[in-house]
Amino acid sequence: MARALIMSPERSFLPHTEAALLVALARSEGVPADRVAALLQRDLDWDRLIRLAGAHDVIPFLYHHLKGRADAVPADVLQDLRAIYFHQFRRSIQIRGELPRLLAHLDDHGIEALPFKGPVLAALAYRDENLRTFTDLDLLIRKGDVERTIGALTAAGFKAKNPLQPNYDTTWDTYAPWHRPHGNANGYVRDEGTPGALHVDIHWGLASRYFLFPMEPDGLWTRRSSVTLDNGATVSTFSPEDTLLFQCMHAAKDAYYRLGHICDLAELLRTHPDLDVATVLERAHALHSEQMVLLGLRLSHTVLDAPLPSPIRRRVLEHEAAAQLARHVQQALFHARHGVPRLLHLIQFHLRVRDRTRDGLGAAYHSLRTSLQSVL
């Protein structure tokens, strides 16, 4: 019976018991109790489980669901897990506390910034925002505010990780030759090398020139919503619909190499049952990125049991290209690839995930160029 629980068709991609347990626990609610109980009775490699959870950014889920299972989890394992969790927890509290102060500092300089990912995604998508880890802050600014934002960050003690060239283009940025292109963004850090170092990425667009995903920034500002963080601060961020669209793009850019990518989508769908998925798909279709969103919806539903409205669920499950892409992602999820195998996986995925062949070619070229630059 336990074997059937692990190897049911929708979970046949799981290569070992530790991966199966991680997937079963990587959710805020709806944990399959019978499946977890059966898995905990097996001869688990606890070190492998914790390494996997760290690599997939789901340590908080693992600790949250296992901390009360002293009957099934060795005491030293729980101790190690607790230490890792609280290390991440303290770091998250620090970064979360810095966000409203940074926004206020930029506002004093006449700059409006819209945070996304990181602590605001945790607050928007997760019913317990401490179930998501993050290590930096991401801010969307208007293209006309780039120079002033750089000045404001410099005044606050931040230094550019890779300074923009004087003649950079804020439509498609031009970095110094040694820097890997990463879209319309640049990274800054304060107190680098210290435990309290703060990393901030400013964005004036949401994708690179090669991974085309032309979400209109003006619309993101118009449709923005507010979230209240654990520390009581209320800040603006993307609407739930825009967050779903962006996170599908963000995860696809990285070919879903972490289970955490799927968790973000699944938790967003759980927390916002009234999220207008149909409108998201319409917007994605207009952006020639519908397949990318269908893939994200399918993975969140089939891997982590995220709820979908019946008409949307049928559409997602009947889309053959999304099904093939999902199998591609699942087969790679717990099989780490590096070097050439990783590059080939990325190129193959990017060629297939876009609605238009030319967009897939552009994304595949970006993957190849990025990899070559990293070794030159």
C-alpha positions as CSV (number, residue, x, y, z in Angstrom):
1,M,0.0,0.0,0.0
2,A,2.8,2.4,0.9
3,R,4.5,1.7,-2.4
4,A,1.4,2.6,-4.3
5,L,1.2,5.9,-2.4
6,I,4.7,6.8,-3.6
7,M,4.5,5.6,-7.1
8,S,1.0,6.7,-8.2
9,P,1.1,8.0,-11.8
10,E,1.1,11.7,-10.8
11,R,4.1,11.1,-8.5
12,S,6.1,8.6,-10.6
13,F,8.8,11.2,-11.2
14,L,9.9,11.0,-7.5
15,P,13.2,9.0,-7.5
16,H,13.4,8.2,-3.8
17,T,11.5,8.2,-0.5
18,E,13.1,11.5,0.6
19,A,11.9,13.3,-2.5
20,A,8.4,11.8,-2.0
21,L,8.3,13.0,1.6
22,L,9.5,16.5,0.7
23,V,6.8,16.9,-1.9
24,A,4.1,15.7,0.5
25,L,5.2,18.2,3.1
26,A,5.9,21.2,0.8
27,R,2.5,22.9,1.4
28,S,0.9,25.0,4.1
29,E,-2.3,22.9,4.3
30,G,-3.8,19.8,2.8
31,V,-0.8,17.6,3.8
32,P,-1.7,14.0,2.9
33,A,-1.5,12.5,6.3
34,D,-1.7,8.8,5.3
35,R,1.1,9.3,2.7
36,V,3.3,11.1,5.2
37,A,2.8,8.4,7.9
38,A,3.7,5.7,5.4
39,L,6.8,7.5,4.3
40,L,8.0,8.2,7.8
41,Q,7.9,4.5,8.5
42,R,10.5,3.9,5.8
43,D,14.3,3.8,6.3
44,L,14.9,7.5,5.5
45,D,18.2,9.1,4.8
46,W,17.7,12.2,7.0
47,D,20.8,14.0,5.8
48,R,19.7,13.7,2.2
49,L,16.2,14.9,3.2
50,I,17.6,18.1,4.8
51,R,20.0,18.7,1.9
52,L,17.2,18.4,-0.5
53,A,15.0,20.7,1.5
54,G,17.8,23.3,1.5
55,A,18.5,23.0,-2.2
56,H,14.8,23.4,-3.0
57,D,14.2,26.3,-0.5
58,V,11.5,24.4,1.5
59,I,13.3,24.1,4.9
60,P,10.4,26.0,6.6
61,F,7.8,23.5,5.4
62,L,9.9,20.6,6.6
63,Y,10.4,22.0,10.0
64,H,6.8,23.2,10.3
65,H,5.4,19.7,9.7
66,L,8.0,17.6,11.4
67,K,8.7,19.6,14.6
68,G,5.8,17.9,16.4
69,R,6.7,14.4,15.2
70,A,9.3,13.4,17.8
71,D,7.8,9.9,17.6
72,A,9.0,9.5,14.0
73,V,11.9,11.9,13.6
74,P,15.3,11.4,15.4
75,A,16.0,14.0,18.0
76,D,19.3,15.0,16.4
77,V,17.6,15.5,13.1
78,L,15.0,17.8,14.6
79,Q,17.7,19.7,16.4
80,D,19.6,20.3,13.1
81,L,16.4,21.2,11.3
82,R,15.5,23.6,14.0
83,A,18.9,25.3,13.8
84,I,18.7,25.8,10.1
85,Y,15.1,27.0,10.2
86,F,15.8,29.7,12.9
87,H,18.9,30.8,11.1
88,Q,16.8,31.5,8.0
89,F,14.0,32.9,10.2
90,R,16.2,35.5,11.8
91,R,17.6,36.5,8.4
92,S,14.1,36.9,7.0
93,I,13.0,39.1,10.0
94,Q,16.0,41.4,9.3
95,I,15.2,41.7,5.6
96,R,11.5,42.2,6.2
97,G,12.3,45.0,8.7
98,E,14.6,46.7,6.2
99,L,11.9,46.9,3.5
100,P,9.7,49.7,4.9
101,R,12.7,51.7,5.9
102,L,14.2,51.5,2.4
103,L,10.9,52.4,0.8
104,A,10.6,55.4,3.1
105,H,14.2,56.5,2.2
106,L,13.4,56.3,-1.5
107,D,10.1,58.2,-0.9
108,D,12.1,61.0,0.8
109,H,14.0,61.2,-2.5
110,G,10.8,61.4,-4.5
111,I,11.0,57.8,-5.8
112,E,8.1,55.4,-5.7
113,A,9.1,51.8,-5.7
114,L,7.0,48.6,-6.0
115,P,8.5,45.6,-4.1
116,F,7.9,42.1,-5.4
117,K,9.2,38.6,-4.7
118,G,10.9,38.2,-1.3
119,P,8.9,39.3,1.8
120,V,5.9,40.7,-0.1
121,L,5.4,37.5,-2.0
122,A,5.6,35.6,1.3
123,A,2.9,37.9,2.7
124,L,0.7,37.8,-0.4
125,A,0.9,34.1,-1.2
126,Y,1.6,32.3,2.1
127,R,-0.9,32.2,4.9
128,D,2.2,32.0,7.2
129,E,4.9,34.2,5.6
130,N,7.5,32.5,7.7
131,L,7.1,29.4,5.5
132,R,9.0,31.1,2.6
133,T,12.7,32.0,2.7
134,F,14.3,35.0,0.9
135,T,17.7,36.6,0.9
136,D,17.2,40.0,-0.8
137,L,14.8,42.7,-1.8
138,D,13.5,43.3,-5.3
139,L,12.1,46.7,-6.2
140,L,10.4,47.8,-9.5
141,I,11.0,51.5,-10.3
142,R,10.0,53.6,-13.2
143,K,12.6,53.9,-16.0
144,G,12.9,57.7,-15.5
145,D,13.9,57.2,-11.9
146,V,16.9,54.9,-12.4
147,E,19.6,57.6,-11.9
148,R,17.9,59.1,-8.9
149,T,17.4,55.6,-7.4
150,I,21.1,54.8,-7.8
151,G,21.9,58.1,-6.1
152,A,19.5,57.4,-3.2
153,L,20.9,53.9,-2.7
154,T,24.5,55.3,-2.7
155,A,23.5,57.9,-0.1
156,A,22.2,55.1,2.1
157,G,25.5,53.2,1.9
158,F,24.8,50.8,-0.9
159,K,27.3,49.8,-3.5
160,A,26.7,48.4,-7.0
161,K,27.6,44.8,-7.4
162,N,28.2,45.4,-11.1
163,P,28.2,49.1,-11.9
164,L,26.2,50.1,-14.9
165,Q,28.3,51.7,-17.7
166,P,27.8,55.4,-18.1
167,N,26.0,54.9,-21.4
168,Y,23.7,52.2,-20.3
169,D,20.2,52.1,-21.9
170,T,17.3,51.9,-19.5
171,T,15.2,50.2,-22.2
172,W,17.7,47.3,-22.5
173,D,20.5,47.7,-20.0
174,T,24.2,47.4,-21.1
175,Y,26.4,46.0,-18.3
176,A,30.1,46.0,-18.0
177,P,31.5,43.1,-20.2
178,W,32.2,40.9,-17.3
179,H,28.7,41.0,-15.9
180,R,26.1,38.4,-16.9
181,P,23.0,40.1,-18.5
182,H,20.0,39.8,-16.2
183,G,17.3,41.8,-17.7
184,N,16.4,45.4,-16.9
185,A,17.9,45.3,-13.4
186,N,21.0,46.0,-11.3
187,G,22.1,44.7,-7.9
188,Y,23.2,46.7,-4.9
189,V,24.6,45.7,-1.5
190,R,25.1,47.4,1.9
191,D,27.5,46.1,4.6
192,E,28.8,43.4,2.2
193,G,30.5,40.6,4.0
194,T,28.7,41.1,7.3
195,P,25.9,39.0,8.8
196,G,23.6,42.0,8.3
197,A,24.4,42.6,4.6
198,L,21.4,43.8,2.7
199,H,21.1,42.9,-1.0
200,V,18.7,45.0,-3.2
201,D,17.9,44.5,-6.9
202,I,16.3,47.4,-8.7
203,H,14.3,46.6,-11.8
204,W,12.9,48.9,-14.5
205,G,11.6,45.9,-16.5
206,L,10.8,42.3,-15.8
207,A,12.8,40.2,-18.4
208,S,15.9,40.3,-20.4
209,R,16.0,41.2,-24.0
210,Y,16.3,37.4,-24.8
211,F,13.7,36.0,-22.4
212,L,11.0,38.2,-23.8
213,F,8.0,38.6,-21.5
214,P,6.6,42.1,-22.1
215,M,4.5,42.7,-19.0
216,E,3.8,46.4,-19.2
217,P,5.2,48.0,-16.0
218,D,2.6,50.8,-16.1
219,G,-0.2,48.2,-15.7
220,L,1.6,46.7,-12.7
221,W,1.4,50.1,-10.9
222,T,-2.2,50.6,-11.8
223,R,-3.4,47.1,-10.7
224,R,-1.2,46.9,-7.5
225,S,-2.5,45.7,-4.2
226,S,-1.4,46.1,-0.6
227,V,-0.1,43.5,1.9
228,T,0.6,43.7,5.6
229,L,3.8,42.2,6.7
230,D,4.3,40.3,10.0
231,N,6.0,43.4,11.4
232,G,2.8,45.4,10.8
233,A,4.1,47.4,7.9
234,T,1.7,47.8,4.9
235,V,3.3,48.0,1.5
236,S,2.2,47.8,-2.1
237,T,3.1,45.0,-4.5
238,F,1.8,43.3,-7.6
239,S,-1.8,42.2,-7.7
240,P,-2.4,38.4,-7.1
241,E,-3.1,38.0,-10.9
242,D,0.0,39.9,-11.9
243,T,2.0,37.9,-9.3
244,L,0.8,34.6,-10.8
245,L,1.7,35.8,-14.3
246,F,5.1,37.0,-13.2
247,Q,6.0,34.0,-11.1
248,C,5.1,31.6,-14.0
249,M,7.6,33.6,-16.1
250,H,10.2,33.7,-13.4
251,A,10.1,30.0,-12.7
252,A,10.1,29.2,-16.4
253,K,13.2,31.3,-16.9
254,D,15.0,29.1,-14.4
255,A,13.3,25.9,-15.8
256,Y,11.7,25.2,-12.4
257,Y,15.0,23.9,-11.0
258,R,13.6,24.2,-7.4
259,L,10.5,22.8,-5.8
260,G,10.2,26.3,-4.2
261,H,9.1,27.7,-7.6
262,I,6.1,25.4,-7.6
263,C,5.3,26.1,-4.0
264,D,5.0,29.9,-4.7
265,L,2.4,29.2,-7.3
266,A,0.5,26.6,-5.3
267,E,0.4,28.7,-2.2
268,L,-0.8,31.8,-4.2
269,L,-3.6,29.7,-5.6
270,R,-4.5,28.3,-2.1
271,T,-4.5,31.7,-0.4
272,H,-6.5,33.5,-3.2
273,P,-9.3,31.1,-4.2
274,D,-11.0,34.0,-6.0
275,L,-7.9,34.8,-8.1
276,D,-9.1,35.4,-11.7
277,V,-7.1,32.7,-13.4
278,A,-9.1,33.1,-16.7
279,T,-8.0,36.7,-16.9
280,V,-4.4,35.7,-16.3
281,L,-4.5,33.2,-19.2
282,E,-6.1,35.9,-21.4
283,R,-3.3,38.3,-20.6
284,A,-0.7,35.5,-21.1
285,H,-2.2,34.7,-24.5
286,A,-1.8,38.4,-25.5
287,L,1.8,38.2,-24.4
288,H,2.4,35.0,-26.4
289,S,3.1,33.2,-23.1
290,E,0.0,31.2,-22.4
291,Q,1.8,27.9,-22.5
292,M,4.1,29.1,-19.8
293,V,1.2,29.9,-17.5
294,L,-0.5,26.6,-18.3
295,L,2.7,24.8,-17.3
296,G,2.8,26.6,-14.0
297,L,-0.8,25.8,-13.2
298,R,-0.4,22.2,-14.1
299,L,2.7,21.7,-11.9
300,S,1.1,23.5,-8.9
301,H,-2.0,21.3,-9.3
302,T,-0.5,17.9,-10.1
303,V,2.7,18.1,-7.9
304,L,1.3,20.0,-4.9
305,D,-2.5,19.6,-5.3
306,A,-3.2,23.3,-5.6
307,P,-6.9,24.0,-6.3
308,L,-8.0,25.2,-9.7
309,P,-11.6,26.1,-10.9
310,S,-13.1,23.2,-12.8
311,P,-13.1,24.8,-16.3
312,I,-9.5,25.9,-15.8
313,R,-8.5,22.5,-14.5
314,R,-9.9,20.8,-17.5
315,R,-8.1,23.2,-19.8
316,V,-4.8,22.7,-18.0
317,L,-5.0,18.9,-17.9
318,E,-6.0,18.6,-21.5
319,H,-3.2,20.8,-22.9
320,E,-0.8,18.2,-24.3
321,A,2.2,20.6,-24.7
322,A,1.9,21.7,-21.1
323,A,1.7,18.0,-20.1
324,Q,4.9,17.2,-21.9
325,L,6.7,20.2,-20.4
326,A,5.5,19.2,-16.9
327,R,7.0,15.8,-17.4
328,H,10.3,17.4,-18.5
329,V,10.3,19.5,-15.4
330,Q,9.4,16.6,-13.1
331,Q,12.0,14.3,-14.5
332,A,14.7,16.9,-13.8
333,L,13.5,18.3,-10.5
334,F,15.3,15.9,-8.2
335,H,18.2,15.1,-10.6
336,A,20.8,17.8,-10.2
337,R,22.5,18.8,-13.5
338,H,25.6,20.8,-13.8
339,G,27.8,22.1,-16.7
340,V,26.9,20.9,-20.1
341,P,23.9,18.6,-19.1
342,R,22.4,21.6,-17.2
343,L,22.9,23.8,-20.3
344,L,21.3,21.3,-22.6
345,H,18.3,20.9,-20.3
346,L,17.8,24.7,-20.2
347,I,18.1,25.1,-23.9
348,Q,15.6,22.2,-24.6
349,F,13.2,23.6,-22.0
350,H,13.3,27.2,-23.3
351,L,12.8,26.1,-26.9
352,R,9.6,24.4,-25.9
353,V,8.1,26.6,-23.2
354,R,7.3,29.6,-25.4
355,D,4.2,30.0,-27.6
356,R,6.3,31.4,-30.5
357,T,9.3,29.7,-31.9
358,R,11.2,32.9,-32.2
359,D,10.8,33.6,-28.5
360,G,12.0,30.1,-27.7
361,L,15.1,30.7,-29.8
362,G,15.8,34.0,-28.1
363,A,15.5,32.4,-24.6
364,A,17.7,29.4,-25.7
365,Y,20.3,31.8,-27.1
366,H,20.3,33.7,-23.8
367,S,20.9,30.4,-21.8
368,L,23.8,29.6,-24.1
369,R,25.3,33.0,-24.0
370,T,25.0,33.3,-20.2
371,S,26.7,29.9,-19.7
372,L,29.5,30.8,-22.0
373,Q,30.1,34.1,-20.3
374,S,30.3,32.4,-16.9
375,V,33.3,30.3,-18.0
376,L,35.1,32.9,-20.1
